[in-house]
Amino acid sequence: MTNLKISDVEQLDNLLSEPTERVVDVLRQTPGDIVLLGVGGKMGPTLARMVVRATQLAGVERRVIGVSRFSDRSLVDQLNAWGIETIQGDLLDHEFVASLPDAPNVIAMTGMKFGATGNESLTWAMNTYLPSLICQKYADSRIAAFSTGNVYGFVSSEGEGSREEDSPNPVGEYAMSALGRERMYEYFCQRNQTPTALIRLNYATELRYGVLVDLALGVYREQPVDISMGYVNVIWQGDANAMAICALGDTATPAFKINVSGPEVLSTREICKKFAAAMGKQANLVGQESQEALLNDGSKGHQRYGLPRVSVDEMIPMIVDWISNDRPMLGKPTHFESLTGKF
């Protein structure tokens, strides 16, 4: 992918949904329809499209069904054009969830993070009550459910990050509710013998949003950039999509856990310096780097599913080009810099 420039959203979506050989193999060996719950989020559309493209390459027949509130009607049209069936409704309504079509495979992308502070009850409902509805509806299915590396808590920036076998130590209500989400999936996995995988993500990035975009925009706009969260993992969203789909092939009882993150512990200070050099700007860095951070060791996932195809050094010039040419942004900051667990 060296020196690749992305000129528009169509090209970007195409890249983010390009399946790996491993994804094609997993979907060839995992028969049946796939329901994607919460498909309207930041990752959902390109992940769903990757499922469709990999299914076609695998030469198998299946329905790919995306479920969401779909507040943006144009997204429904886009998904339909990509071959994804859509169902609109409120996933917190148990009757709506019960009415959804049966399917042997479920990817659950539902959850709430941003806006959690001040809206704690909805956060807990989305992150713990909703998984119980999903598990009861899809007791006889495989479920690959998104989680987050926030369940681990802070670790030393001098290490390689938290591993799947480490004990959770969540900081803040969001992280606590995310651990609650995992416990609901684990409970029903054991009770109903539902093969399950828990996908602990830190942090998906593309050109319109993500940790790198947050840092790049601060540098580009010559605003103060808080580097108190001094270290971070990121992974190209297309690679995160691929690993999440592959997790369907690893669902198990007890639940299989996998970190989805990049191979490096990145210094936010050094990343800002690289953006500043590429943009011809002066980085205005504020704060003192904490020696602890939310970090995932993604090596288990890389060994099972392959190393990420897009490196940070490749993402940086693509992000610079995208921002410099005033291309569309999602306007959804990650707030990754929070040291208090409040989002």
N, C-alpha and C positions, 0 to 999 in steps of 0.2 A: 504493500500500500504506500510505499515511499513516494512523497511529493504529490500525493493525490489531493486535488482540490475539489470541494463539493460546491457546486454553483447554485443549487436550489433545493427546495424541500423534497421534491420528487426524487432527485438523485440521492439525497440523504436517507429517505425512507427505504429506498432500494438497497442501500448499503447496510442499513441497520437490520434488514430482514433477510440478508443473504445467509442461507443455512450452511453449516459445516457438514462434512462427510459424516461425522459422528451423529449429528442431529438426524440426518437422513436415515442412518442405520437404526437409531433408536426408534424412530417413527415407523420404520418398516417392520420392526420386531414388536411393536406395541399396538396391537390391533384395536380398532373401534373408533367411534366418534370422540371428539375432544370438546369439552365445554370450558371456556375461559371466563371466569367470574371477575368482575372489575376490569374489564377489557378497556374501558374508557380512560384509564390513567396514562401516565407518561410513557410507560413501557408497553402497555397492552397492545396498541395497534400494530407496532412492528413485530412484536412477539407472535401475535396471531397470524400475521402475514408470513412470518418465517415458518410457522406450522403448515400453512397452505403450500408454500413453495417446496418445503421438504417432503410433504405428502405426495406432491406431484412427481418429484424426482424419485421417490421410493416406489412409485407405480402402484400405490394402493388407493382404495376408495374410502373416504370418511367425510362426515360432516364436521365442520369447524364452526362452533357456535360461540359468539361473544355476547356477554350479558353485562349491562351497565345501566346507569340512569340516563346516559347520553344527553346531557344538557346541551351539547353541541350537535345539532342535527346533521351538519356536514360530515361529521365523523361516521355516522351511520352509512351515509352514501359512499364514503371512502372505503369502509370495511366491506360493504356489499360488493363494490367494484373489485375488491381483491379476492372475492370468493368466500367471505366470512358471513354466515348468517348472524343476524342480530336480534336480540330480545331486550326490550326496554322495560325497566321496572326498579323498584326499591328492594334491594337485597336484605334490608332489615325487616321486611314484611314476610313473616313466616309462610303465609299463604302463597305469596308470589314465589318464594324459594321452592315450596312444595310442588308448584305447578311447572317448574322447569323440566325440560326433557331429560330423561335418563341418558347416561353416557358412561362407558367404562373408564374414561379418563377425564380428570378435572385438574385444571391449573387455576388455583385460587390466588388472585392478585389483589384482593380486597384489603383495605386497611386505612388507618388515618394517622398522620404524623403532624403535618403542618397545620397550625391552628389548634393543636391539642391543648395548649395552655389557655385556660379560660373556657374550654369546652371539653372538660375532662369526661363527663358522663357519656357524650357521643363517642369520644375516643375509645372508652372501654367497651361501649356497645359494638362499635365497628370491629374492634380488635379481639374481643373475647366472646360476646354473644353471637355475632354473625358466624364465626367458625363452628359453633355448636349447631346452628341451623344447616350449614353446609354439610357437616359430617353426618347429620341424621338423614338428610336428603340423599347423600351419595355414599351411604354406608357400604355399598357393594362395588364401589369404584376404586380406582387408584387416585390419590390426591397428592399433587405437588403444590405446596403452599408457600407463598413468599413470607419470609420473616426478615430480620435485620440483625446486623452485627451489634446493634445497640444493646442486645440482651446480655452481652458479655461484660460491659462496663469498661473502665479505663485500664490500660496496661502500659508498661514502660515503652517509650518510643525507641529504646535501644534494642528491643526484641523484634521478633518477626510477626507478632500479633497473636490474637486468641485463636486457639484450635478448637475443632468441633467437640473434643472431649472435655474441654474446660468447663468448670461450673459457671452458670450465669451469675451476674452481679449487676443487675440493671440500675441505672441512675436516672431518676426522674419518672414521672407518671407515664410518659409515652413509652419508655423502655420497659417499665413494669407491665404495662398493658400488652406490649409486644411479647413478653415472656408469657403472659396469660394466654395470648393467642396460641403460642406453641403448646402450652399445657392442655388446652382444649383439644387441639389436634392429636396430641399424644394420648389423652384419655380415650377419645373415641377410636383411635387407632387400635388401642388395646381391647376396649370393650367390644367393638364390632369386628375386630380383625381386618380393618381397612388399611391396605398398604399405603403408607404415607411417606412423603419426603418434605423436609423443612429447609428452605432456601434462605440462608443468612447472607444478605446482600450488603456490601459496603464498597463504593457507592457507584451507581451507574452514571455514566457521563456520555453526552453526545455534543452536538454543536449548539443546541438551543437551550440547554440547561445542564446542571451538574456542578460539582465542586470546582472543576477547572474553569467552567464558564463564570461562576461567581467571582473567582479570583481575577480572571481576565477582564471582566467588565469593570471591576474596581480599578485596575491598573489603567485601562483604556480611558476611563472617565476621570482619571487623576483624583480619585477619592481615597480617603484613608482605608486601608485594607487591614483588618484585624487578623493577626497571625497567632493569637493566643493558642488556638488549636494548631500546634506547630507541625503536626504530622498527620498523614491521611493515606488511605488506599483509594484508588479509583479503578474502574474497569469500563472499557468501551461498551456502550449499551448493546450493540450487536453481539458482543461476546457474552454479556450477561444473559441476553435472550437465549443464546444457544445453550449455555450451561443450565438454565432453568428448564428448558425443554428436555435436555438429557436426564434431568433428575426424575422425570416420569419413569424412566427405565430402571431407576434405583429405589422406587418406593418399596417399603418393607414394613414388617411389624417385628419389633418396635420401630418407631419412626426413624428413617434415615436422615441424618443431618449433614448439610454441606455448606461450606463458606463459598460465596461467590464474590471474588475481589481480584484486584490486579496483583502481580507478583512482587511489587515494590512497596516499601514504606517511603512515601514522598515527603519532602520538606516543603511546607507551604511558602516559606521564605524563598527557597531556591526556585520554586515554580513561578512565583511572582517576578523574580529577577529575569527569568527566561521570557516571560510575557513582555516585560518592560523592554528588554533588548530587542525583541522581535517587532514591537510596536513603535520603537523610538520614543518611549515614555520614561518618566522617572517614577519608580514605584514608591508610594507613600505608605510605608508599613508601620503599623502601630501595634502595641501590645508586646508582651514577652512570651516566647514559646513555652508552653507547659511541657514538662518532660513525660507526661502521660497523655494518651490519646485513645480514641476508639479505633482499633486496628484489628484486622482479620488476617490470619494466615490462610491464603487461598491455595496452598500447595496440593492439598488432597484433591480439590476440584480440577486443578491443572493436570495432575497425574491421570485422573479418570477421563477427562473430557478434552484435554489438550490446552496448551497455553493460549492466552488471548492473541488474536490475530492483529490487533491494532495496539501499538505501544503508546505510552505517554508522549514520547518524543515525536510521534506521528500526529497525535491529537493536537499538540500545541500549535503548530503552524496552520492546521485546519481551522481551529477555533479563532486564531488571529485573523485569518482570511475572512471567515464568516462574519465576525464582529466588525471588522474594518469596512466591509461592504454593506453594512446595515441590513443584514438579512434577518428574517423573522426569529424572534425569541419567544420562549414560553412564559417568561415573566414569573418563574416559580423558583425563588432562591431556596437553596437547600438548608440554610442555617446550620451547616455542618460545624461552624465555629463555636457552637454553644458548649460550654464546659459545665453547665448546670443540668443538662438533660431537659431543658425547657424549649419547646418548639412552638 
